[in-house]
């Protein structure tokens, strides 16, 4: 056999691809002269921030470009066959059967009025897989293959009855139903807890290896991409700026943009901090994005004692569910306490009681001490005053800002509600707050839909700081952001904390971020505190297997060799 015959032919070959979107001012380029090659059975990842062109390139492959998007140049070949220029029937013939897709958001990509089994069966019907009479059985086999339990019952359920991880598994079953040669996974686990994320990606990896399916990952998490793919493609402003073996790019990123991505990726920074600790080396400023240095303040800003909260189960005939079971912790003044755990652990319920948005169980010993007073026993006037001192920044900057309000109105509203200052003084305070969060004063007259996700979150932080609070609750405040923007926001929060001596309660499922920003950590599981202590101690010596699993699930652990990425 000659050397030439040993080289496999590409499964997918993209050359000089150009994609543009039509606007009132003409065509706006989104992908520029991009190249990508995927071989049979290979795992490739495209990484880059929002707007880099990575999802646009993936959508161009299967002709699912949104809105006015269209391929304006270049070539996309699947097993040597040109896809650019195919008619609708031509694309329908390859979608599902030759190229499968796991879309990004499982809730919006599953039909809420159809049962899960019906939606998997629809994928079999569309691709004419097997005999009609055997398809119900095949649905159950696919759901079991995707790792779902009790498949006959699960097939009869609706998407709202599934957890995020279960919905993602259902989409994997749909994506692989017709046994495609290539599977495009667009941010397949970005909304999931790290432990669920790891289980699903492990399962997807073993399944695709068994089937010989090539996988194209689209993600902004460089650690996850490098752990799951052998080959990385880095995109920036529509161009491929770097391409090559994953470990090689991580250890020696050549392009300045890739270097910034590697430095900003929380999962990689977290691993570097761990390696530095083990080797007795101090961490760098790049790694220590937030506080995280174990500040020594002993004054208590907020103390939560014996929080207990029980919910009635809807349709459960009197059954109840204990969301919080005797939860206690303290936030030291001027420091960051992170509350971590999987979905359903009770962390957000605890925060809502702390904020006065939920009541603890009547008759329980629950207390929330802030400024020497118990928040749970405050009257209406006291609670109104308390809200000036404890503010919140929510997870989703797209949903937490009123789209009908200008940036000025969003930030000025709490000042107006609390009757602070004259109109002129409030305007000066809004300008001061925009400076504080590094937004131009010209942003005052803009609306949320004119801002990026990172800019919106800066506005949300400015709003939270308007009343000069003593503490902030940050509820998954950076989880919806790209790593570079996330890094900027974490640095901003750290700078503001140092300047104003603020105390932060940081609620998150992302231990990589916790490693960078928190002084102390509370680990919650099933409504209980299972571990609590200084961040360095907890990461160096986790006592519970649950905590060890959370730490081990941070992407990038397998990439660390000799303390180096």
C-alpha positions in Angstrom: 0.0 0.0 0.0 1.4 3.4 -0.9 1.7 6.3 1.5 -1.0 8.2 -0.5 -3.6 5.5 0.0 -3.1 5.5 3.8 -4.2 9.2 4.1 -8.0 9.3 4.8 -10.1 11.5 2.7 -11.8 14.5 4.5 -15.4 14.0 5.6 -16.0 17.7 5.5 -13.8 20.2 3.7 -14.5 24.0 3.9 -12.4 26.3 1.7 -12.5 30.2 1.6 -16.0 30.3 3.0 -17.6 33.7 3.1 -21.0 34.3 4.8 -22.7 37.7 4.9 -26.0 39.2 6.2 -28.1 41.7 4.3 -28.7 45.0 6.1 -30.1 48.4 5.1 -26.6 49.5 4.3 -25.6 46.5 2.2 -24.1 43.1 3.0 -22.3 42.7 6.3 -19.6 40.0 6.4 -19.9 37.4 9.2 -17.4 34.8 8.0 -14.4 35.7 5.9 -12.2 33.3 3.9 -12.6 30.5 6.5 -11.1 27.0 6.1 -11.9 23.9 8.0 -11.2 20.2 7.5 -12.8 17.3 9.5 -11.8 13.7 8.9 -14.1 10.6 9.6 -14.4 10.0 13.3 -12.4 13.1 14.3 -13.5 15.6 17.0 -12.8 19.2 16.1 -13.8 22.3 18.1 -14.3 25.9 16.9 -13.8 28.4 19.7 -14.3 32.1 19.9 -16.5 34.7 21.7 -20.0 35.8 20.6 -19.9 37.4 17.2 -16.7 35.6 16.1 -18.5 33.6 13.4 -18.3 30.1 14.9 -22.0 29.4 14.9 -22.5 31.1 11.6 -20.0 28.8 10.0 -21.7 25.7 11.5 -25.1 26.9 10.4 -23.8 27.5 6.9 -22.8 23.8 6.6 -26.4 22.7 6.9 -27.9 25.8 5.3 -29.7 26.9 8.5 -28.4 30.5 8.5 -30.8 32.8 10.3 -32.5 35.8 8.8 -30.9 37.3 5.7 -27.7 35.3 6.0 -26.2 33.6 2.9 -23.1 32.0 1.7 -21.4 34.5 -0.6 -18.3 32.7 -1.6 -16.2 29.6 -1.1 -16.8 25.9 -0.9 -18.3 23.3 1.5 -17.8 19.7 0.5 -19.2 16.6 2.3 -17.3 13.5 1.2 -16.3 15.4 -1.9 -19.8 16.5 -2.8 -20.3 20.3 -3.0 -23.1 21.6 -0.7 -23.0 25.3 -1.6 -25.8 25.8 -4.1 -27.8 22.7 -3.2 -31.6 23.2 -3.4 -33.9 22.7 -0.5 -34.5 19.0 -1.2 -30.8 18.5 -1.5 -30.2 19.9 2.0 -33.1 18.0 3.5 -31.6 14.8 2.2 -28.3 15.4 4.2 -29.7 17.0 7.4 -30.2 14.3 10.1 -29.1 11.4 7.9 -25.5 12.6 7.2 -25.1 15.7 9.4 -26.8 15.8 12.8 -27.2 18.8 15.1 -27.4 19.3 18.9 -28.5 22.9 19.2 -27.5 25.2 22.0 -30.6 25.8 24.1 -32.5 22.6 24.9 -35.6 24.3 26.2 -36.2 26.4 23.0 -35.2 23.6 20.7 -37.7 21.0 22.0 -41.4 21.6 21.2 -43.1 22.2 24.5 -46.5 20.7 23.4 -45.1 17.4 22.0 -44.0 14.4 24.1 -40.3 13.6 24.0 -40.9 10.2 22.4 -42.9 11.9 19.6 -40.0 14.3 18.9 -37.5 11.5 18.6 -39.8 9.5 16.4 -40.2 12.6 14.2 -36.5 12.5 13.5 -36.8 8.8 12.5 -39.8 9.6 10.3 -38.1 12.6 8.6 -35.1 10.4 7.7 -37.1 7.3 6.9 -35.1 5.2 9.4 -36.3 1.6 9.8 -39.8 0.2 9.4 -42.7 2.3 10.6 -43.9 -0.4 13.0 -40.5 -0.7 14.6 -40.0 3.0 15.2 -41.6 3.2 18.7 -39.2 0.5 19.9 -36.3 2.4 18.2 -37.3 5.6 20.1 -36.9 3.8 23.4 -33.5 2.4 22.3 -32.3 5.8 21.3 -33.4 7.4 24.6 -31.6 4.6 26.5 -28.6 5.1 24.3 -28.5 8.8 25.2 -28.4 7.8 28.9 -32.0 8.4 30.0 -33.6 6.1 32.6 -37.0 4.4 32.5 -37.4 5.2 28.8 -41.0 4.0 28.3 -42.1 6.5 31.0 -39.7 9.2 29.8 -40.9 9.0 26.2 -44.4 9.9 27.4 -43.2 13.1 29.2 -43.1 16.7 28.0 -39.9 18.8 27.9 -41.0 20.9 31.0 -40.9 17.7 33.1 -37.2 17.2 32.3 -34.2 18.7 34.0 -31.7 20.6 31.8 -29.4 17.5 31.6 -32.3 15.3 30.5 -33.4 17.7 27.8 -29.8 17.7 26.5 -29.8 13.9 26.4 -33.1 14.0 24.4 -31.5 16.3 21.9 -28.5 13.9 21.6 -31.0 11.1 20.9 -32.6 13.2 18.2 -29.2 14.3 16.7 -27.9 10.8 16.4 -31.3 9.1 15.5 -30.4 8.7 11.8 -26.7 7.7 12.5 -25.1 10.8 10.8 -21.4 10.8 9.8 -21.0 14.2 11.3 -22.6 15.7 14.5 -22.5 19.5 15.1 -22.7 20.2 18.8 -23.4 23.9 19.3 -22.6 24.9 22.9 -24.1 21.5 23.9 -23.7 21.9 27.7 -23.2 25.7 28.3 -26.4 25.9 30.5 -25.5 22.8 32.6 -23.8 22.3 35.9 -20.2 21.0 35.7 -20.9 17.5 36.9 -23.9 17.1 34.6 -21.8 18.6 31.8 -19.0 16.1 32.3 -21.4 13.1 32.4 -23.1 14.1 29.2 -19.9 14.9 27.3 -18.4 11.6 28.5 -21.4 9.8 27.3 -21.5 11.7 24.0 -17.8 10.9 23.4 -18.2 7.2 24.0 -21.3 7.1 21.9 -19.8 8.9 18.9 -16.6 6.8 19.1 -18.7 3.6 19.1 -20.7 4.8 16.1 -17.6 6.3 14.3 -19.3 9.7 14.1 -17.1 12.8 13.7 -18.0 15.7 16.0 -17.8 19.5 15.5 -18.0 21.3 18.8 -18.9 25.0 18.9 -17.9 26.6 22.2 -16.5 29.6 23.9 -14.8 27.5 26.7 -11.3 26.8 25.6 -10.6 24.3 28.4 -13.7 22.3 27.4 -12.8 22.5 23.7 -9.3 21.2 24.2 -10.4 18.5 26.6 -13.0 17.1 24.1 -11.4 17.8 20.7 -8.1 16.7 19.2 -8.0 19.7 16.8 -8.9 23.4 17.6 -10.0 26.2 15.3 -9.9 29.7 16.8 -12.2 32.3 15.2 -12.1 36.0 15.7 -14.2 38.6 13.8 -15.2 36.1 11.2 -11.7 34.8 10.4 -9.9 31.7 11.4 -6.9 33.1 13.3 -5.3 29.9 14.5 -5.8 26.2 13.8 -4.0 23.1 14.9 -3.7 20.3 17.5 -5.5 21.3 20.7 -2.7 20.8 23.2 -0.2 22.6 20.9 -2.5 25.7 20.7 -3.1 25.7 24.5 0.6 25.4 25.3 1.9 27.8 22.6 -0.9 30.1 21.4 0.6 32.2 18.6 -2.2 34.7 17.8 -2.8 37.5 20.4 -6.5 36.7 20.4 -5.8 33.1 21.3 -3.4 34.2 24.0 -6.2 36.3 25.5 -8.6 33.4 25.3 -6.2 31.0 27.1 -5.4 33.6 29.8 -9.2 34.3 30.4 -10.6 30.8 30.4 -11.7 30.2 34.0 -11.3 26.4 33.7 -7.6 26.8 32.7 -6.9 29.6 35.2 -8.4 27.4 37.9 -6.1 24.5 37.0 -3.1 26.8 36.9 -3.9 28.0 40.4 -4.1 24.5 41.7 -0.8 23.5 40.1 0.8 26.7 41.5 -0.5 25.8 45.0 0.9 22.2 44.7 4.2 23.6 43.6 4.3 26.3 46.3 4.2 29.1 43.6 2.3 32.3 44.0 -0.5 32.8 41.5 -0.4 35.6 38.9 -2.7 38.6 38.7 -4.1 37.1 35.5 -5.2 34.0 37.4 -6.5 35.8 40.4 -9.3 37.6 38.6 -11.2 38.5 41.8 -10.4 38.5 45.5 -9.7 34.9 46.2 -6.6 35.6 48.3 -8.3 34.8 51.5 -8.7 38.3 53.0 -8.5 38.2 56.8 -11.5 40.4 57.8 -13.3 39.0 60.8 -16.2 41.5 60.9 -19.4 39.8 59.7 -21.5 41.6 57.0 -24.3 39.0 56.7 -25.1 35.9 58.8 -27.5 33.2 57.8 -28.7 30.9 60.6 -30.7 27.6 60.4 -32.5 28.5 57.1 -35.3 26.1 56.4 -37.7 26.2 53.5 -40.3 23.7 52.5 -42.4 23.8 49.3 -45.6 22.0 48.5 -45.3 19.7 45.5 -47.7 20.8 42.8 -50.2 18.0 42.2 -48.5 16.0 44.8 -51.6 15.5 47.1 -50.1 17.1 50.2 -46.5 16.0 49.5 -43.7 18.5 50.4 -40.2 19.1 49.3 -37.5 20.5 51.6 -35.4 22.9 49.6 -33.4 24.1 52.5 -32.5 22.1 55.6 -30.9 24.0 58.5 -28.5 26.1 56.3 -26.0 28.4 58.1 -23.1 30.5 56.8 -21.5 34.0 57.2 -20.2 36.6 54.7 -17.2 38.4 56.1 -17.1 42.2 55.5 -15.2 43.2 52.3 -14.8 39.5 51.1 -16.5 37.2 48.7 -18.4 34.1 49.8 -19.3 31.7 47.0 -22.3 29.4 47.4 -21.9 26.4 45.0 -23.8 23.3 44.1 -25.7 21.6 41.3 -29.2 22.7 40.2 -31.7 21.9 42.9 -29.1 22.2 45.7 -30.9 25.1 47.3 -28.4 27.9 46.6 -30.8 30.3 44.9 -33.6 29.6 47.4 -31.2 30.6 50.2 -30.3 33.8 48.3 -34.0 34.7 47.8 -34.7 34.4 51.5 -31.6 36.5 52.2 -33.0 39.2 49.8 -36.4 39.1 51.3 -38.0 37.7 48.1 -39.0 34.4 49.8 -40.1 33.7 53.4 -38.4 31.0 55.4 -40.7 28.3 57.0 -43.0 29.6 59.8 -42.0 28.4 63.2 -38.4 27.5 62.1 -35.3 28.9 63.7 -34.4 30.6 60.5 -32.6 34.0 60.8 -30.8 36.4 58.4 -28.8 38.9 60.4 -27.8 42.1 58.5 -26.7 45.2 60.3 -27.7 43.7 63.7 -31.3 43.0 62.6 -33.1 39.9 61.5 -34.3 40.4 57.9 -37.0 37.6 58.3 -38.8 39.6 61.0 -38.6 43.1 59.4 -41.7 45.1 58.8 -42.4 46.8 55.4 -40.6 50.0 56.2 -37.5 48.3 57.6 -37.4 46.0 54.6 -37.6 48.9 52.2 -34.6 50.5 54.0 -32.7 47.2 54.1 -33.0 46.9 50.3 -30.9 50.0 49.9 -28.1 48.2 51.7 -28.3 44.8 50.0 -28.6 44.8 46.2 -28.6 42.0 43.6 -27.2 41.3 40.1 -29.1 38.6 38.3 -27.8 35.9 35.8 -29.3 37.0 32.6 -28.5 40.6 31.5 -31.0 40.2 28.6 -33.9 39.5 31.0 -33.1 41.7 34.0 -33.2 45.1 32.2 -36.5 46.6 31.1 -36.2 46.9 27.3 -38.5 50.0 27.4 -36.2 51.9 29.7 -33.1 53.8 28.5 -29.8 53.0 30.3 -30.2 56.3 32.2 -33.7 55.3 33.4 -32.6 51.8 34.4 -29.8 53.2 36.7 -31.8 56.2 37.9 -34.9 54.2 38.9 -33.7 53.0 42.3 -32.6 56.6 43.2 -36.0 57.9 42.3 -37.9 55.1 44.1 -35.9 55.8 47.3 -36.3 59.6 46.8 -32.6 60.3 46.7 -31.3 63.7 45.3 -32.7 66.2 42.9 -33.1 65.4 39.2 -29.8 67.1 38.5 -28.0 65.2 41.3 -29.4 61.9 40.1 -28.2 62.6 36.6 -24.7 63.3 38.0 -24.9 60.0 40.0 -25.8 58.0 36.9 -22.8 59.6 35.0 -20.5 58.7 38.0 -21.8 55.1 38.0 -21.2 54.7 34.2 -17.7 55.8 34.8 -17.3 53.3 37.7 -18.4 50.4 35.4 -16.3 51.6 32.5 -19.1 52.6 30.2 -19.1 55.8 28.2 -21.5 58.5 29.3 -23.0 58.5 25.8 -24.5 55.0 26.7 -27.0 56.9 29.0 -29.4 57.5 26.1 -29.2 54.0 24.6 -31.5 51.1 25.2 -30.6 47.5 26.4 -31.2 46.0 22.9 -28.4 48.3 21.6 -25.9 46.9 24.0 -23.8 43.6 24.1 -24.3 41.1 26.9 -21.2 42.4 28.7 -22.4 46.0 28.4 -25.8 45.1 29.8 -24.3 43.3 32.8 -22.2 46.5 33.5 -25.5 48.5 33.4 -27.0 45.9 35.9 -24.0 46.3 38.2 -24.2 50.2 38.0 -27.9 49.9 38.9 -27.1 47.7 41.9 -24.5 50.2 43.1 -26.7 53.3 42.7 -27.9 53.2 46.3 -24.3 52.7 47.7 -25.1 49.3 49.2 -22.9 47.4 51.7 -23.3 44.0 50.1 -24.2 42.5 46.7 -25.8 39.2 45.9 -24.4 38.0 42.5 -26.7 35.3 41.2 -24.9 33.5 38.4 -23.9 37.0 37.4 -21.3 35.9 34.8 -22.5 32.5 33.6 -24.3 33.9 30.5 -21.2 35.7 29.3 -18.3 34.7 27.0 -15.0 34.0 28.8 -13.3 37.3 27.7 -16.3 39.4 28.8 -16.7 37.2 31.9 -13.1 38.0 32.8 -13.6 41.7 32.4 -16.7 41.7 34.6 -15.0 39.7 37.3 -12.1 42.1 37.3 -14.5 45.0 37.5 -16.3 43.5 40.4 -13.0 42.9 42.2 -11.9 46.5 41.6 -15.3 47.9 42.9 -15.1 45.6 46.0 -11.6 46.8 46.9 -12.6 50.5 46.3 -15.9 50.3 48.3 -15.2 47.5 50.8 -18.2 45.7 49.5 -19.2 42.2 50.6 -20.3 39.7 47.9 -22.5 36.6 48.1 -21.6 34.9 44.8 -24.0 32.2 43.7 -22.7 29.9 41.0 -22.4 26.3 39.7 -19.0 27.1 38.1 -16.2 26.1 40.4 -13.6 27.4 38.0 -14.9 30.9 38.6 -15.1 30.3 42.3 -11.4 29.4 42.4 -10.6 32.8 41.0 -12.9 35.1 42.9 -13.9 33.6 46.3 -12.3 34.0 49.7 -14.7 31.4 51.3 -16.9 28.7 49.8 -20.2 27.0 50.9 -20.9 23.8 49.1 -24.6 22.8 49.0 -26.2 19.5 48.1 -29.9 18.6 48.4 -30.7 21.7 50.5 -27.9 21.1 53.0 -24.4 22.6 53.6 -22.0 19.7 53.0 -18.8 21.6 53.2 -17.7 25.2 54.2 -14.4 26.9 54.5 -11.7 29.1 53.0 -11.3 28.6 49.2 -7.7 27.5 49.3 -8.4 24.9 52.0 -11.5 23.5 50.2 -9.7 23.1 46.9 -6.6 21.6 48.5 -8.4 19.2 50.7 -12.1 18.6 49.8 -13.6 16.4 52.5 -16.7 15.2 50.7 -16.8 13.1 47.5 -19.5 15.4 46.2 -17.1 18.4 46.5 -14.3 16.3 44.9 -16.6 15.5 41.9 -17.4 19.2 41.5 -13.7 20.1 41.4 -12.8 17.2 39.2 -15.5 18.2 36.7 -13.8 21.5 35.9 -12.8 21.2 32.2 -9.1 21.0 31.5 -8.0 18.7 34.3 -6.7 16.1 31.9 -4.7 18.7 30.0 -2.5 19.7 32.9 1.0 18.2 32.6 3.7 19.2 35.0 1.6 22.2 36.1 1.5 23.6 32.6 -1.3 24.0 30.2 
